[in-house]
Amino acid sequence: MSDWLVYTIGFAAQILFSGRSILQWIISEKNKRVLTPVLFWQLSLIASFLLFIYGYARDDFAIMLGQMLTYFIYIRNMHLQGQWIKFPKILRWFLYLFPFIILFIGYNNNVYDRELLFQNDAIPTWLLLLGIIAQVVFTLRFVYQWIYSEKRKESSLPMGFWVLSLVGALIILIYAIIRKDPVLLAGHILGSFLYLRNIVILKRQR
């Protein structure tokens, strides 16, 4: 896959991620409280789909791990909002199986292997660990959000979600600067501002 195509996919994913956050922010600003529109989760799922491909194309395990962990939480939130069932059945099955299909094809066709993912010359071990820590922290926001929403039986974005988002985004920015990754850098600069703004809105709401 050519570099321009890889970066196009990556930037498309970040544009969608940023778009969902801007949409959520605008709606929340208008209503003076933090809200989660249905489109937020739909854009999240599409963006995660694309960013997983981007991570795969760049042999970046940290990116792939982050998307694997949140991908199904996006789907679950669409369940809670009653939107997942509206997707055609064949599309739902494809989206369920997609990450596993990519991993299966990749390993069985020697596109990448464990050595390439974990001992990539372009990513020193310490930097890979930093990226994994950043993705785990960033992913924990959705694990927290998922547990919180399951208890309330509705899709919500609580304070803990935004705090973890901000902390995770700042660590990812450090990773992106060292890795010289323009896709991560562009996405998380804007994201950090929006996460901070939602924290302010929630504090005022309370």
trRosetta pair geometry for C-beta under 8 A, 3 or more apart (Angstrom, degrees):
i j d omega theta_ij theta_ji phi_ij phi_ji
1 5 5.4 -115 -180 84 91 123
1 6 5.5 109 124 -62 115 93
1 57 5.1 -64 70 -138 146 119
2 5 4.7 89 64 9 85 104
2 6 7.0 -149 97 -8 43 88
3 6 5.5 -55 -147 35 34 114
3 7 6.2 24 159 -11 69 108
4 7 6.0 -58 -145 43 29 105
4 8 6.1 37 152 -26 64 107
5 8 5.4 -50 -145 33 31 116
5 9 6.5 33 155 -18 63 102
6 9 6.0 -58 -157 34 28 110
6 10 6.4 25 149 -16 64 109
6 54 6.4 112 -174 -136 74 70
6 57 4.5 -164 -122 128 107 141
6 58 6.4 121 -178 -59 133 86
7 10 5.3 -52 -143 40 37 115
7 11 6.0 33 159 -15 70 106
7 182 7.3 25 -144 65 117 114
7 183 6.6 -155 -143 -58 70 112
8 11 6.1 -56 -142 41 26 104
8 12 6.2 31 155 -23 62 108
9 12 5.7 -54 -147 34 28 114
9 13 6.6 30 153 -21 62 104
9 50 5.4 -161 -178 -173 83 95
9 53 5.6 -87 170 98 144 115
9 54 5.0 -173 109 -76 105 90
9 57 7.0 98 60 12 143 150
10 13 5.8 -55 -154 32 31 112
10 14 6.5 22 153 -12 65 106
10 50 7.6 175 -92 143 25 99
10 51 6.8 73 -129 -117 61 67
10 54 3.9 113 -84 -135 81 142
10 58 7.9 41 -72 -29 133 131
10 183 3.6 -56 150 -111 123 154
11 14 5.6 -54 -144 41 37 109
11 15 6.1 44 153 -25 68 102
11 182 7.9 -13 -79 112 102 100
11 183 5.7 -119 -67 -114 60 91
11 186 7.1 14 -122 67 86 149
12 15 5.7 -50 -147 32 30 114
12 16 6.6 28 153 -16 62 105
12 50 5.5 -104 94 -179 102 158
13 16 5.9 -59 -155 37 30 109
13 17 6.3 30 150 -18 66 107
13 47 4.6 110 -161 -162 69 72
13 48 7.6 120 -152 -59 112 14
13 49 8.0 -160 -110 68 105 56
13 50 3.7 -164 -77 96 99 112
13 51 3.9 145 176 -59 156 82
13 54 5.9 -106 6 -12 146 139
13 183 7.5 40 60 -174 104 123
13 187 7.9 -26 105 -85 82 145
14 17 5.4 -49 -142 38 37 113
14 18 6.0 36 156 -17 68 106
14 47 7.5 115 -65 -155 18 116
14 51 7.5 98 -53 -87 65 112
14 183 5.5 -175 -28 -172 137 78
14 184 7.8 -152 -89 -88 133 26
14 186 5.8 88 141 90 154 103
14 187 3.6 -113 -143 -77 114 114
15 18 5.8 -55 -145 41 28 109
15 19 6.0 35 151 -26 63 108
16 19 5.4 -50 -142 34 30 117
16 20 6.5 32 158 -20 63 100
16 43 5.0 -167 179 -174 92 93
16 44 8.0 177 138 -79 103 23
16 46 5.6 -113 -172 93 158 104
16 47 3.7 -164 93 -77 118 104
16 50 7.1 109 25 31 139 138
17 20 6.1 -53 -153 31 29 108
17 21 6.6 23 151 -14 62 108
17 43 7.4 167 -86 140 29 102
17 44 7.2 68 -111 -113 69 59
17 47 4.5 148 -55 177 77 158
17 51 7.6 36 -43 -46 129 138
17 187 5.7 32 77 -152 132 120
17 191 7.3 -22 136 -80 111 121
18 21 5.7 -59 -150 40 34 110
18 22 6.1 33 154 -20 69 107
18 187 6.1 -135 -52 -134 102 70
18 190 5.2 32 -128 94 117 144
18 191 6.9 -106 -100 -62 75 81
19 22 5.8 -54 -142 37 29 109
19 23 6.2 33 157 -20 64 107
19 43 5.8 -127 89 -162 105 151
20 23 5.7 -55 -149 37 29 114
20 24 6.3 29 154 -18 65 107
20 39 7.0 -162 -121 126 82 79
20 40 4.8 105 -170 -140 103 58
20 43 3.8 -176 -70 86 110 132
20 44 5.6 96 -126 -55 176 75
20 47 7.1 -109 -7 -8 128 143
21 24 5.7 -53 -145 38 31 110
21 25 6.1 33 153 -22 64 109
21 190 7.4 138 83 127 138 101
21 191 6.0 -151 -76 -115 176 73
21 194 4.6 89 160 123 119 166
22 25 5.6 -55 -145 37 30 114
22 26 6.3 31 156 -20 65 105
22 190 7.9 -31 -61 163 100 126
22 194 7.0 -101 -77 -99 51 141
23 26 6.0 -55 -147 34 27 108
23 27 6.4 22 157 -13 63 109
23 37 6.3 -85 139 44 112 137
23 39 6.1 -74 143 96 159 121
23 40 6.5 -159 88 -80 116 77
23 43 7.5 125 24 8 143 155
24 27 6.0 -59 -148 40 28 109
24 28 6.1 27 154 -18 64 112
24 34 8.0 22 166 -160 101 76
24 35 7.1 -161 -156 83 74 66
24 36 6.5 -1 -129 -116 114 50
24 37 6.4 -149 -95 19 68 93
24 40 5.1 60 -70 -99 113 127
24 157 7.6 48 -173 4 139 163
24 194 7.9 87 73 176 101 127
24 198 7.8 -1 124 -88 110 130
25 28 5.7 -60 -146 40 28 111
25 29 6.2 31 156 -23 65 106
25 194 5.1 -99 -67 -145 139 103
25 197 6.1 45 -140 94 119 134
25 198 6.8 -102 -105 -64 83 93
26 29 5.7 -51 -145 33 29 112
26 30 6.5 28 155 -18 63 106
27 30 5.9 -56 -151 35 30 111
27 31 6.4 5 159 1 65 113
27 35 5.2 -91 125 70 113 120
27 37 5.6 137 -18 -38 171 118
28 31 6.2 -69 -142 50 28 95
28 32 7.8 163 166 -21 57 3
28 33 6.5 -108 -153 96 77 31
28 34 4.9 6 -130 -115 129 43
28 35 5.3 -172 -85 24 73 78
28 198 6.6 20 113 -114 168 86
28 201 5.6 64 150 157 119 168
29 32 7.5 23 -175 -73 28 43
29 201 7.1 -105 -86 -98 56 136
31 35 5.7 46 53 -21 148 131
32 201 7.3 -168 -166 -156 41 98
32 204 7.4 -92 -173 112 87 120
32 205 6.9 151 144 -92 72 85
33 201 6.9 153 -127 159 22 106
33 202 8.0 73 -151 -101 60 53
33 205 4.6 99 -116 -117 81 130
34 157 5.6 -112 154 78 124 103
34 162 7.9 -106 -118 -47 154 134
34 198 5.7 72 -107 -159 119 98
34 201 5.7 129 -59 106 85 121
34 202 5.4 -5 -21 -77 130 90
34 205 6.7 -95 -1 -21 84 160
36 40 5.4 -100 -167 45 73 153
36 41 7.6 53 167 -36 107 97
36 77 7.8 -88 155 -177 142 130
36 155 5.3 -117 96 125 144 103
36 156 6.5 -169 0 -122 135 26
36 157 5.2 138 -68 -16 116 106
37 40 5.1 123 65 -18 71 97
38 41 6.4 -62 -170 36 44 102
38 42 6.5 38 143 -17 74 111
38 78 7.7 78 -157 -123 82 76
38 81 5.4 168 -109 153 88 149
38 83 5.4 135 -155 -66 117 149
39 42 5.3 -57 -143 41 42 114
39 43 5.9 39 160 -17 74 106
40 43 6.4 -62 -151 39 21 104
40 44 6.3 27 150 -25 60 111
41 44 5.2 -49 -143 33 34 119
41 45 6.4 37 157 -23 65 101
41 74 5.4 156 -161 -165 83 79
41 77 4.7 -152 -111 99 139 116
41 78 4.9 -178 131 -67 138 84
41 81 6.7 171 24 17 149 143
41 83 7.2 141 79 60 127 143
41 155 7.2 -60 -50 -158 137 159
42 45 6.0 -53 -153 30 29 109
42 46 6.8 23 153 -12 63 106
42 78 7.1 97 -70 -100 66 122
42 83 7.2 -90 -64 143 102 148
43 46 5.8 -56 -147 40 35 109
43 47 5.9 33 156 -18 69 111
44 47 5.9 -60 -145 41 26 109
44 48 6.1 28 157 -22 64 109
44 70 7.7 -100 170 145 113 116
44 74 4.5 -160 110 -123 116 128
45 48 5.8 -53 -145 35 27 112
45 49 6.4 36 152 -25 61 105
45 71 7.3 83 -133 -154 69 65
45 74 4.5 174 -75 132 80 137
45 75 6.6 92 -107 -67 124 68
45 78 7.1 -6 -43 -35 140 139
45 95 7.1 12 178 -159 123 136
46 49 5.5 -52 -155 30 31 119
46 50 6.7 24 152 -13 64 106
47 50 5.8 -58 -151 39 33 107
47 51 6.0 26 156 -16 69 110
48 51 5.8 -56 -137 41 30 106
48 52 6.2 38 158 -27 64 103
48 67 4.9 151 -165 -150 84 96
48 70 6.1 -140 -116 94 137 102
48 71 4.9 171 146 -99 141 76
48 74 6.1 -164 1 -3 149 153
49 52 6.1 -56 -156 27 22 112
49 53 7.1 19 148 -14 58 105
49 71 7.6 102 -68 -129 58 110
49 95 7.4 -67 -89 -131 123 90
49 98 6.8 -5 -130 123 95 160
50 53 5.7 -56 -157 35 36 112
50 54 6.4 40 146 -22 68 105
51 54 5.1 -45 -146 34 41 119
51 55 6.3 44 153 -19 67 100
51 63 6.4 -127 162 177 93 108
51 67 5.3 -180 94 -83 100 134
52 55 5.8 -52 -149 37 30 110
52 56 6.3 35 149 -21 62 107
52 63 7.7 174 -111 135 35 90
52 64 6.0 75 -146 -127 70 67
52 67 4.1 -154 -76 116 87 154
52 68 7.1 106 -117 -56 117 65
52 71 7.1 22 -58 -76 137 132
52 98 7.9 108 87 127 152 111
52 99 6.2 -91 -165 -104 156 91
52 102 7.0 142 141 47 115 168
53 56 5.4 -54 -148 37 32 117
53 57 6.3 32 154 -20 66 106
53 102 7.5 -131 -94 -119 67 148
54 57 5.8 -56 -147 36 29 109
54 58 6.4 8 159 -3 64 111
54 60 8.0 -19 125 42 74 123
54 63 6.6 -83 97 150 92 149
54 183 6.7 -147 179 150 149 170
55 58 6.1 -67 -142 48 28 98
55 60 4.6 -101 -150 71 75 95
55 61 7.5 112 172 -94 113 8
55 62 7.6 -138 -141 73 123 52
55 63 3.1 -162 -101 98 119 113
55 64 4.0 -173 122 -54 135 70
55 66 7.8 173 -76 43 157 94
55 67 6.5 -167 11 7 143 129
56 59 7.7 23 -179 -73 29 36
56 64 6.1 92 -64 -90 67 119
56 102 6.0 -82 -99 173 155 130
56 106 6.8 -122 -155 -85 112 142
56 112 7.8 -150 -162 4 70 141
58 63 7.1 48 63 31 120 146
59 112 5.6 167 -116 -112 96 137
59 116 5.6 -87 -150 151 131 103
59 117 6.3 -140 -173 -97 83 56
59 120 5.5 151 126 -103 121 140
59 122 7.7 103 78 47 116 123
60 63 4.3 45 107 14 116 112
60 64 6.6 154 93 -13 64 88
60 120 7.9 -79 -91 32 49 170
60 123 7.0 129 -117 -56 75 153
60 131 7.3 -105 -174 168 99 158
61 64 5.6 -61 -147 42 36 111
61 65 5.9 40 156 -25 71 106
61 117 4.4 88 -65 -177 118 102
61 118 6.6 23 -22 -73 159 61
61 128 6.7 35 53 -156 113 110
61 131 7.8 116 76 102 75 128
61 132 7.3 -11 108 -79 101 101
62 65 5.8 -53 -147 33 27 113
62 66 6.6 28 155 -20 61 106
62 128 6.4 -164 -44 -156 111 61
62 131 3.1 -61 -94 136 169 114
62 132 5.1 -117 -109 -66 91 54
62 134 7.0 40 -176 58 129 100
62 135 5.1 174 -179 -18 81 136
62 175 7.3 -127 131 -177 162 152
63 66 5.9 -56 -153 33 31 112
63 67 6.6 21 156 -12 65 108
63 131 7.6 -46 -38 175 63 124
63 135 7.2 -156 -91 -91 26 138
63 184 7.8 -118 -94 -75 113 118
64 67 6.0 -63 -151 40 31 105
64 68 6.2 34 154 -24 67 108
65 68 5.8 -56 -147 33 29 113
65 69 6.4 24 159 -18 64 109
65 132 6.3 20 60 -127 159 81
65 135 5.4 102 88 118 103 150
65 136 7.8 -27 131 -64 125 73
65 139 7.9 -87 131 -42 83 151
66 69 6.1 -64 -153 35 27 108
66 70 6.6 -1 162 1 64 113
66 135 3.5 -112 -71 -153 105 114
66 136 8.0 -111 -93 -50 78 36
66 138 6.2 7 -138 80 122 120
66 139 5.6 -152 -140 -60 68 111
67 70 6.3 -69 -141 47 31 95
67 71 5.6 52 161 -51 69 104
67 99 7.6 -178 117 -105 99 124
68 71 6.0 -38 -138 7 22 120
68 99 5.6 128 -113 -164 84 150
69 73 7.6 8 142 -8 59 118
69 135 7.6 129 27 152 134 100
69 136 7.9 91 -9 -114 175 53
69 139 4.3 21 102 -156 138 144
69 142 7.6 137 126 67 90 123
69 143 7.6 -43 166 -54 109 105
70 73 5.2 -64 -156 40 52 115
70 74 6.3 58 149 -28 80 97
70 139 5.5 -133 -52 -130 97 86
70 142 4.8 87 -124 44 95 164
71 74 6.1 -57 -165 26 28 110
71 75 7.0 22 145 -14 62 105
71 99 6.1 148 64 -44 171 138
72 75 5.2 -45 -151 35 45 117
72 76 6.3 50 148 -24 68 100
73 76 5.4 -48 -146 34 37 114
73 77 6.5 39 153 -20 65 101
73 142 4.5 119 107 155 160 119
73 143 7.1 -106 -89 -77 148 46
73 145 7.4 93 171 76 131 103
73 146 4.8 -95 -140 -70 109 130
74 77 5.9 -55 -153 34 31 109
74 78 6.7 31 149 -18 63 104
74 142 7.8 -36 -52 -153 67 142
75 78 5.7 -56 -155 35 34 112
75 79 6.7 43 144 -24 65 99
75 84 6.2 73 -171 -109 73 132
75 95 7.0 155 -94 129 125 122
75 96 7.5 94 -131 -90 166 71
76 79 5.2 -45 -156 27 39 119
76 80 6.6 38 148 -19 66 101
76 146 6.1 47 88 -135 142 111
77 80 5.4 -47 -148 34 39 113
77 81 6.4 27 154 -9 66 106
77 145 7.8 -6 -81 129 127 114
77 146 7.3 -103 -59 -103 91 77
77 149 6.6 5 -108 127 86 172
77 155 4.6 85 -159 -118 92 125
78 81 5.8 -59 -144 46 34 104
78 83 4.5 -86 -166 72 86 102
78 84 4.1 110 117 -59 105 89
79 82 7.7 34 176 -70 31 27
79 83 7.9 -91 -59 49 17 65
79 84 4.7 -18 -75 11 59 140
79 85 7.8 83 -123 -31 62 84
80 149 5.9 -12 -129 156 175 122
80 150 7.9 -115 -89 -86 133 53
80 153 7.2 -178 -146 -178 104 43
80 154 6.2 141 165 -141 115 25
80 155 4.6 139 95 -50 126 90
81 155 5.2 -29 -54 2 98 137
82 85 6.8 -42 -171 27 57 111
82 86 7.9 65 140 -25 66 106
83 86 5.5 -53 -166 23 51 119
83 87 7.8 58 145 -28 70 89
84 87 6.1 -43 -171 12 46 111
84 92 6.8 88 174 -118 89 118
87 91 5.0 -114 167 86 107 118
87 92 5.0 131 96 -62 119 90
87 95 7.6 -20 150 9 161 141
88 91 4.5 84 66 7 89 108
88 92 7.1 -157 92 -10 45 85
89 92 5.6 -53 -150 32 34 114
89 93 6.5 31 155 -16 67 104
90 93 5.9 -53 -150 36 33 110
90 94 6.4 35 151 -21 64 106
91 94 5.6 -52 -147 36 33 113
91 95 6.3 31 156 -17 66 106
92 95 5.9 -58 -148 38 28 108
92 96 6.4 34 152 -23 64 106
93 96 5.5 -51 -148 33 33 116
93 97 6.2 11 161 -4 66 113
94 97 6.2 -72 -145 47 26 97
94 98 6.0 50 156 -57 66 96
95 98 5.7 -24 -137 -6 30 122
97 100 5.5 -73 -165 51 60 108
97 101 5.5 65 140 -34 90 106
98 101 5.6 -57 -143 31 29 113
98 102 6.5 27 162 -18 65 104
99 102 5.9 -55 -153 35 32 111
99 103 6.5 28 154 -15 65 108
100 103 5.7 -54 -146 39 34 111
100 104 6.1 36 155 -22 67 108
101 104 5.8 -57 -146 37 28 111
101 105 6.2 22 159 -14 65 109
102 105 6.1 -58 -143 40 26 106
102 106 6.0 29 158 -23 63 112
103 106 5.7 -56 -144 36 26 114
103 107 6.4 17 163 -12 63 108
104 107 6.4 -63 -150 39 24 101
104 108 6.1 4 163 -3 63 119
105 108 6.2 -70 -139 48 24 100
105 109 5.8 -3 171 4 66 119
105 111 7.2 30 124 0 77 135
106 109 6.7 -76 -139 47 16 91
106 111 4.3 -86 -145 58 68 120
106 112 5.4 -13 174 37 112 89
107 110 7.8 25 -179 -73 29 33
107 111 7.7 -58 -44 40 21 85
107 112 7.5 -49 -82 75 52 66
107 113 6.8 92 -130 -106 71 65
110 113 6.6 -18 -139 -47 63 106
112 116 4.5 -128 -156 82 83 138
112 117 5.8 85 158 -51 123 91
113 116 5.3 97 49 10 62 102
113 117 7.2 -133 100 -2 31 93
114 117 5.9 -62 -147 41 31 107
114 118 5.8 -8 170 13 69 116
115 118 6.7 -74 -132 54 20 86
115 119 5.1 -38 -171 41 64 118
116 119 7.2 -50 -85 60 11 73
116 120 6.0 47 176 -81 52 85
117 120 6.7 -22 -153 -38 13 107
118 125 7.9 32 172 -111 74 84
118 128 7.0 120 -144 165 53 164
119 125 7.6 -10 -109 -74 60 92
120 123 4.5 36 81 35 112 97
120 128 7.4 130 41 -77 101 127
123 127 5.4 -132 -167 89 72 114
123 128 4.9 90 144 -67 114 92
123 131 7.4 -36 -160 1 129 145
123 179 7.0 5 -106 -118 92 105
124 127 4.7 86 59 10 82 104
124 128 6.9 -145 95 -8 39 88
125 128 5.6 -55 -147 35 32 114
125 129 6.4 33 155 -20 66 104
126 129 5.7 -52 -150 35 32 113
126 130 6.5 36 149 -21 63 103
127 130 5.4 -47 -149 34 37 114
127 131 6.4 39 151 -19 65 103
127 175 7.1 126 -170 -139 82 81
127 178 5.9 -149 -127 120 118 132
127 179 6.6 142 174 -74 130 89
128 131 5.6 -54 -150 36 32 113
128 132 6.4 32 152 -20 65 104
129 132 5.6 -52 -145 36 32 111
129 133 6.3 34 154 -19 65 104
130 133 5.8 -54 -148 36 30 111
130 134 6.3 32 152 -21 64 107
130 171 7.3 -154 178 176 84 99
130 174 7.1 -96 170 105 130 110
130 175 5.4 177 121 -93 106 98
130 178 7.6 34 85 50 152 149
131 134 5.6 -54 -147 36 31 113
131 135 6.3 26 156 -16 65 107
131 172 7.8 65 -135 -121 63 68
131 175 4.8 119 -91 -149 73 142
131 179 7.3 60 -79 -55 123 141
132 135 5.8 -57 -147 39 30 108
132 136 6.2 32 154 -22 66 106
133 136 5.7 -54 -146 35 30 111
133 137 6.4 28 156 -16 65 106
133 171 6.7 -98 108 167 94 147
134 137 6.0 -57 -150 38 28 108
134 138 6.1 23 154 -15 64 113
134 168 6.1 114 -174 -162 64 69
134 171 3.9 -164 -110 116 93 109
134 172 4.4 140 169 -72 132 65
134 174 7.5 -163 -86 55 136 94
134 175 5.1 -104 -3 -19 161 140
135 138 5.5 -56 -141 43 31 111
135 139 5.8 32 157 -22 66 110
135 168 7.7 75 -115 -162 15 112
135 172 7.3 88 -67 -91 58 107
136 139 5.7 -56 -143 39 27 111
136 140 6.4 39 154 -33 62 100
137 140 5.7 -45 -151 20 30 117
137 141 7.9 42 149 -28 55 89
137 164 6.4 -159 170 -166 74 86
137 167 5.8 -97 163 111 130 103
137 168 4.1 -176 109 -94 93 88
137 171 6.0 71 53 32 143 148
138 141 6.3 -40 -176 8 38 113
138 164 7.3 148 -122 149 28 88
138 165 7.0 59 -141 -126 71 46
138 168 3.0 148 -78 170 68 141
138 169 6.7 104 -107 -55 111 53
138 171 7.6 -139 -43 60 98 109
138 172 6.1 30 -54 -42 143 127
139 142 6.0 -57 -168 36 52 104
139 143 6.5 51 139 -19 76 103
139 168 7.6 159 -1 -131 44 152
140 143 5.1 -51 -145 37 44 115
140 144 6.0 48 153 -21 72 102
140 164 5.4 -121 90 -162 94 143
140 168 7.5 177 39 -67 90 131
141 144 5.8 -54 -151 38 28 112
141 145 6.2 29 149 -19 63 109
141 160 7.5 179 -134 130 68 73
141 161 4.9 89 -174 -151 93 60
141 162 7.7 107 -147 -47 126 15
141 164 3.6 -179 -81 95 89 120
141 165 4.9 79 -116 -59 165 71
141 168 6.4 -106 -21 2 120 143
142 145 5.1 -46 -137 39 38 115
142 146 6.0 46 156 -27 66 102
142 161 7.6 66 -78 -134 39 100
143 146 5.7 -50 -147 32 28 114
143 147 6.6 26 154 -15 62 105
144 147 6.1 -57 -150 37 29 107
144 148 6.1 28 153 -18 64 112
144 158 7.5 -108 137 60 104 112
144 160 5.0 -114 158 120 145 123
144 161 6.0 -166 91 -79 112 67
144 164 6.3 140 19 -1 144 154
145 148 5.6 -58 -145 40 29 113
145 149 6.0 26 157 -18 66 110
145 156 7.3 -157 -159 86 84 60
145 157 6.1 -10 -128 -116 123 56
145 158 6.8 -179 -110 26 69 86
145 160 7.8 -167 -65 87 64 94
145 161 4.5 57 -73 -96 106 124
146 149 5.9 -57 -144 39 26 108
146 150 6.2 29 155 -23 63 106
147 150 5.8 -52 -145 33 29 112
147 151 6.6 30 155 -19 61 105
148 151 6.0 -59 -157 33 28 111
148 152 6.6 6 154 0 64 112
148 156 6.2 -96 123 74 110 108
148 158 5.1 -109 -180 -1 164 134
148 160 7.3 165 -54 51 144 122
148 161 7.5 -102 29 -45 149 108
149 152 5.9 -68 -145 50 33 100
149 153 7.7 148 163 -39 60 4
149 154 6.3 -111 -156 88 81 37
149 155 5.1 14 -142 -115 137 40
149 156 5.3 175 -94 29 83 76
150 153 7.2 26 -171 -75 30 46
152 156 5.9 14 65 1 152 133
157 161 4.9 -112 -166 76 71 155
157 162 7.0 78 157 -48 101 91
157 198 7.4 -47 127 -180 127 144
158 161 5.3 116 61 -2 60 102
158 162 7.9 -131 108 1 40 88
158 202 8.0 96 -172 -137 43 147
159 162 6.0 -63 -157 37 38 105
159 163 6.3 35 152 -19 73 108
159 199 6.9 79 -146 -127 80 73
159 202 5.2 169 -90 140 87 154
160 163 5.7 -55 -143 37 34 111
160 164 6.2 29 160 -13 67 108
161 164 6.2 -63 -151 41 24 105
161 165 6.2 30 150 -26 62 110
162 165 5.2 -49 -144 32 33 119
162 166 6.4 34 157 -20 65 102
162 195 5.2 160 -162 -166 79 79
162 198 4.7 -147 -115 96 140 114
162 199 4.8 -176 127 -67 135 81
162 202 6.8 -177 21 -2 151 143
163 166 6.0 -54 -152 33 29 108
163 167 6.5 23 154 -12 64 108
163 199 6.7 95 -71 -102 67 123
164 167 5.8 -55 -143 41 33 108
164 168 5.8 31 159 -17 67 112
165 168 6.0 -61 -144 42 23 108
165 169 6.0 24 159 -22 63 112
165 191 7.2 -122 168 163 105 106
165 195 4.2 -159 107 -122 115 133
166 169 5.8 -55 -142 35 26 111
166 170 6.5 26 158 -20 62 106
166 192 6.2 87 -137 -143 71 70
166 195 4.2 -177 -70 121 81 133
166 196 5.9 94 -109 -66 130 71
166 199 6.9 -16 -34 -35 142 137
167 170 6.0 -58 -153 33 28 110
167 171 6.7 23 153 -14 63 106
168 171 5.9 -59 -152 37 32 108
168 172 6.2 31 153 -18 68 108
169 172 5.6 -55 -145 39 32 112
169 173 6.4 41 151 -27 64 101
169 188 4.5 174 -162 -159 90 102
169 191 5.0 -153 -126 105 142 115
169 192 4.7 -173 120 -78 136 81
169 195 6.2 177 7 3 146 151
170 173 5.5 -45 -150 27 32 117
170 174 7.0 36 149 -19 60 98
170 188 7.9 -175 -64 162 25 121
170 192 6.3 92 -68 -114 73 126
171 174 5.7 -49 -159 30 38 113
171 175 6.6 38 144 -17 66 104
172 175 5.3 -52 -149 39 38 116
172 176 6.0 42 150 -24 69 105
172 184 5.9 -128 162 -178 103 117
172 188 5.1 -167 94 -94 116 163
173 176 5.5 -51 -142 35 31 113
173 177 6.4 34 156 -22 63 103
173 184 7.6 -173 -98 139 40 96
173 185 6.8 85 -137 -123 69 61
173 188 5.0 -148 -69 109 85 129
173 189 6.9 103 -113 -71 120 65
173 192 7.0 -4 -46 -49 139 138
174 177 5.9 -53 -150 32 29 111
174 178 6.6 20 155 -10 63 108
175 178 6.1 -63 -150 42 28 105
175 179 5.7 15 158 -9 68 119
175 181 7.7 -8 123 27 80 127
175 184 7.0 -59 94 138 96 155
176 179 5.8 -61 -133 49 26 105
176 180 7.8 136 166 -46 53 4
176 181 4.6 -97 -143 61 75 97
176 182 8.0 126 -179 -75 109 11
176 184 3.7 -152 -99 99 121 114
176 185 4.2 174 144 -64 134 73
176 188 6.6 174 -8 35 150 131
177 180 7.4 18 178 -74 27 45
177 185 6.7 102 -69 -100 60 113
179 184 7.3 39 69 41 129 141
181 184 4.3 38 106 23 120 110
181 185 6.2 159 90 -19 64 91
182 185 5.4 -59 -140 41 33 116
182 186 5.9 33 164 -21 70 107
183 186 6.4 -57 -147 34 22 106
183 187 6.5 14 159 -12 59 114
184 187 6.0 -64 -147 41 28 109
184 188 6.0 3 169 -3 68 118
185 188 6.7 -73 -141 43 19 95
185 189 6.4 24 164 -27 61 108
186 189 6.4 -55 -149 24 24 110
186 190 7.3 10 162 -2 58 107
187 190 6.7 -75 -167 43 28 100
187 191 5.9 24 150 -21 68 120
188 191 4.8 -51 -133 43 42 120
188 192 6.0 55 163 -32 69 96
189 192 6.2 -50 -155 23 24 111
189 193 7.4 21 149 -12 56 103
190 193 6.0 -58 -161 34 38 111
190 194 6.5 28 150 -14 71 109
191 194 5.7 -62 -148 40 34 108
191 195 6.1 34 156 -22 71 106
192 195 5.9 -52 -145 34 29 111
192 196 6.4 28 156 -17 62 107
193 196 5.9 -60 -153 37 29 110
193 197 6.3 29 152 -21 65 108
194 197 5.5 -52 -145 35 33 113
194 198 6.5 34 156 -19 65 103
195 198 5.9 -54 -151 34 31 109
195 199 6.7 36 149 -22 63 102
196 199 5.6 -51 -154 30 35 115
196 200 6.7 36 149 -18 65 102
197 200 5.6 -52 -154 34 36 113
197 201 6.5 37 149 -20 67 103
198 201 5.4 -49 -144 36 38 113
198 202 6.2 39 156 -20 67 104
199 202 5.9 -54 -148 37 29 110
199 203 6.5 31 153 -20 62 106
200 203 5.8 -56 -151 34 30 111
200 204 6.5 26 154 -14 65 107
201 204 5.9 -60 -152 40 31 109
201 205 6.1 37 150 -27 66 107
202 205 5.3 -50 -143 33 33 118
202 206 6.5 32 157 -20 64 103
203 206 6.0 -55 -153 33 30 109
